[in-house]
Amino acid sequence: MSIELSEADRGLLAGEGGAAAAFAMGLLVRFAEAVEAPRLVDAECAHIDGCLYHGQVSLDFVEHLLALDGRVRVPTTLNVGSVDLIHPELFHGDPGLGTAGARLMRAHEDLGCVPSFTCAPYQTMFRPRFGAQIAWAESNAIVFANSVIGARTERYGDFIDLCCAITGRVPHYGLHLTENRRATVVVEVEAIPPEWDDAGPACVAVGHVIGRRCGDRIAAIVGLPAGTTEDDLKALGATAASAGSVALFHAVGLTPEAPTLEAALQDGRPDETIRLTADDLRDTVRRLSTVPDGTRLSAVSLGTPHFSVREFERLVPLLDGPPPTVGLYVNTGREVMAEVQARGWEERLQAAGVTVVLDTCTYLTAIMRDLEGAVMTNSGKMAYYAPGNLDIEIAFGSMADCVASARAGKVVRS
């Protein structure tokens, strides 16, 4: 399929914007043709996943753009990297990998990208507006932008995301188009377990079900509590994107494109309706753990996706009391950490023995010191990925359960 290029597009392709923009535009046009996008449109911002080191090719691509004097043309944030540049002493993996990972992260900065190094760019000042056409990578960021904000992005991966940032253009296809954002599956939450005192576990359970049963189809969720927070929806989307290929969901009455079920369906009829009972939700959450209560822990990890200010606000009071007996790690972004420091919480975290991890995440790289026992988390995403990524047993629980378990040194649940 041939693609309609604007005069500006053809100018970039011909080298009028420099060699790096011409190189990036050439790749972007070939990608757009492959996905049958009829044209390109302006991207308001980009988020780059390729700053996480996956081998020499990661460096080769970015350093080639630097050699061509490349610079990004739109505000461009960076996903997590392989090391914490602020606290390099936390990394205890292969030194060569750590050096290459840091070099890759700094190379992206040299291209003009914002050194956010967070999987939650929606928690920064670069949060896009409703309806914005954007080029975001990183699965949880994509689903959050599409679903909770109502911005528009496809599931861009390494290299293409950076080509969009270098050219300031994005293919106009898929979820960039209104008609492709229609829900085709209805998920009815019939009841929430009464012993769950917030919507967090329910959202993780619903996200896991959507990921496994919907694949890349778009779900409209009915029945989530009115008090469901943005952090709860963040957890839902991250779990759904991990367990499946979900890039967009609608939560009726909660997300901007779903004031009603009819609006989410764009007045169409669903292909399938999935009904979830309280027992279904309990069973799904139970299956996220690979170990039973009472199992010895080696660490507790929170913040996958990265912790928000509100989540720190919930965590700090839970730290009153005896300190943890195992490592308690919290992953977050630089901008959120600056607010934590401004509120005076950093000293409280340090006094409680909490290790705050910036720029990366404990399920991706060698940060946690002891992995001889199980690791506990309140993250559906980490519960899904960590057993394979780190070859560990995992326990899932609420934030309060995680803190209590860190004190006890074993899995305990309220």
TORKOLMAR-828863 format. One record per residue (C-alpha): x, y, z; residue in one letter. Coordinates in steps of 0.25 Angstrom, whole numbers, plus 2048, in hexadecimal, padded with zeros to 3 digits. Layout:
XYZA ...
# end
This chain:
800800800M 80680E7FCS 806818807I 802827805E 80D830809L 80C83F80CS 816848806E 81D849813A 81E83A814D 82483A806R 82E84580BG 83283D817L 83483080EL 83C838804A 84683D80FG 84184B811E 840849820G 84D842821G 85383481FA 84D82E82CA 83F833829A 84082D81BA 845820820F 83982082AA 82F824820M 833819817G 83180E822L 824815826L 81E815818V 822806816R 81B803823F 80F80B820A 80E804812E 80F7F681AA 8037FA823V 7FC800817E 7FB80E81DA 7F6817813P 7FE823818R 806829823L 80183382DV 80883C837D 80C836844A 80A83F850E 814837859C 81C82A859A 820820864H 82C817861I 82D808866D 83A80685EG 84380C869C 8427FE870L 84F7F686CY 84C7EA864H 8597E885DG 8637EF854Q 8587F284AV 8527FC854S 85E804855L 861803846D 854809842F 85481584BV 863818849E 86181883AH 85682383CL 86082A845L 86B82983AA 86182F830L 85E83B83AD 85083683EG 84783D847R 83983B84BV 82E844846R 823842850V 82484185FP 829833861T 82A82C86FT 83281F872L 82D812877N 83580B882V 84380787FG 84C7FC884S 85380388FV 84F80E89AD 858819895L 8558218A2I 8598158ABH 86380D8A2P 8678058AFE 85A7FD8AFL 85D7F68A2F 8657E98A5H 8647E2897G 86E7E088CD 8777EC88CP 8777EC87DG 8687EC87CL 8677F7886G 87180087FT 86A7FE871A 85D800877G 86180E87DA 868811870R 85B80F869L 852817872M 85C823871R 85C821862A 84D824862H 84F83086AE 859835860D 84E834855L 84683E85EG 83D835865C 838838873V 84082F87DP 83382B884S 83681C884F 829818889T 81E80E884C 814818888A 816824880P 807828883Y 80C82B891Q 81583688BT 813844886M 81383E878F 80583787AR 7FE83986DP 7F083F86BR 7E4838868F 7E3835859G 7F2838856A 7F982F84BQ 80582A852I 81081F84FA 81281885CW 81980A85FA 81980286CE 80C7FA86ES 80680087BN 80980E876A 80280B869I 7F580586FV 7F581087AF 7F681B86FA 7EB815866N 7E2811872S 7E381A87DV 7E7827876I 7E1825869G 7ED828861A 7F0820854R 7FB817852T 7FE80984CE 8077FF852R 81580584DY 8217FD850G 8307FF850D 836808845F 82880C83EI 82581484BD 83281B849L 83081D83AC 82282483EC 82A82D848A 83583183EI 82A834833T 81F83983CG 816831834R 80D824836V 80681A82DP 7F781D82DH 7F180F82FY 7EC80683AG 7E880C847L 7EC81A841H 7DE81983BL 7D181B842T 7CA80F83BE 7D5805840N 7D380984FR 7C5803850R 7C47F885BA 7C07EA855T 7C07E3863V 7B77E686FV 7BD7E287CV 7B37E2887E 7B87E3896V 7AC7DD89DE 7B27DE8ABA 7BF7E28B3I 7C37D98BEP 7BE7E18CBP 7CB7DE8D2E 7D37E78C8W 7D37F58CED 7D77FC8C1D 7D67FA8B2A 7E47F68B0G 7E47E78B0P 7D77E78A8A 7DE7EF89DC 7EA7E689DV 7E17DA89BA 7D87E0891V 7E57E5889G 7EA7D688AH 7DD7D1884V 7DD7DB879I 7EB7D8875G 7E97C9874R 7DB7C986ER 7DA7D5865C 7E87D585FG 7E97E2857D 7DA7E4857R 7D47F085EI 7CC7EE86BA 7C17F7871A 7C17F4880I 7B47F6888V 7B37F5897G 7C07FB89CL 7BE8038A9P 7BC8118A8A 7C88148B1G 7D180D8A7T 7DE8168A7T 7E781989BE 7F28108A2D 7E88058A2D 7E5807893L 7F4808891K 7F57FA898A 7EA7F488FL 7F07F9882G 7FE7F4886A 7F97E7889T 7F17E687DA 7FC7EA874A 8057E087BS 7FC7D487AA 7F77D786CG 7F97E1861S 7EF7EC866V 7F27FA862A 7E4800866L 7D97FD86FF 7CD805873H 7C7806881A 7B980A881V 7B7817889G 7C681888CL 7CE81A87FT 7CC826876P 7C781E869E 7BD816871A 7B281F878P 7A9814875T 7AA806870L 7A380A863E 7AE815861A 7B980A863A 7B2801859L 7B080D84FQ 7A280884FD 7A57FA84AG 7A37ED850R 7AE7E5857P 7B47D8851D 7B57D285FE 7B17D586ET 7BA7D0879I 7B37CF887R 7BC7CF893L 7B77CB8A1T 7BE7CE8AEA 7C37C08AFD 7C97C28A1D 7D17CE8A5L 7D67C78B2R 7DA7BB8AAD 7E27C48A0T 7E97CC8ABV 7ED7BE8B2R 7F37B98A5R 7FC7C58A4L 8047BF8AFS 80D7B38ADT 80F7B08BCV 8067AF8C8P 8047B88D4D 8107B68DEG 81A7B48D3T 8287BA8D7R 82A7C78CFL 8377CD8CBS 8327DB8C6A 8257E38C4V 8247EC8B7S 81A7F78B5L 8198008A9G 8177F889CT 812801895P 81A80C89CH 8148118AAF 80C81E8A9S 80C8298B4V 7FE8248B8R 8048168BAE 80F81C8C3F 8058238CBE 7FE8168CER 80B80F8D0L 8128188DAV 8088168E6P 8098078E4L 8188088E8L 81580C8F6D 8198018FFG 8257F78FEP 82E7F78F2P 82E7ED8E7P 8367E08E9T 8387DE8DAV 83B7E88CFG 82F7F28CCL 8317F88BEY 8288038B8V 82A8078A9N 8268158A5T 82A82089BG 83382C89DR 82783689DE 81F82F8A7V 82B82D8B0M 82D83C8B0A 81F83E8B5E 8228338C0V 82E83B8C4Q 8278488C4A 81C8428CDR 82783D8D7G 82482E8D5W 83282A8D1E 83882A8DFE 82C8228E3R 82E8178D8L 83D8178DCQ 83A8158EAA 8318098E7A 83C8038DFG 8358058D2V 83E8058C5T 83880E8BBV 83C80A8ACV 83C8158A1L 83E813892D 83C804892T 8337F9898C 8377EE8A1T 8307E3898Y 8397E888CL 8477E9892T 8507E489DA 84C7ED8A9I 8467E48B3M 8527DE8BCR 84B7D18C1D 8437C88B8L 8447BB8C0E 8367BC8C5G 8297C18BEA 8267CF8BAV 8197D68BEM 8137E18B6T 8057E98B5N 8087EA8A5S 8007E189CG 80A7E4891K 8167E089AM 80F7D389EA 80D7D0890Y 81B7D288BY 8247D0897A 8247C1897P 8297C0889G 8327CD889N 8397CA897L 8367BB899D 8307BD8A6I 8237B98AEE 8197C58AFI 80F7C88B9A 8047D38B6F 7FD7DB8C1G 7F87E98C4S 8017F48C8M 7FE7F28D6A 8007E38D5D 80E7E68CEC 8137EF8DAV 80E7E58E4A 8157DA8DDS 8227E28DCA 8227E38EBR 81E7D58EDA 8287CF8E3G 81D7C68DEK 8107C78D6V 8057CC8DFV 7F87D18DAR 7ED7D98E2S 
# end
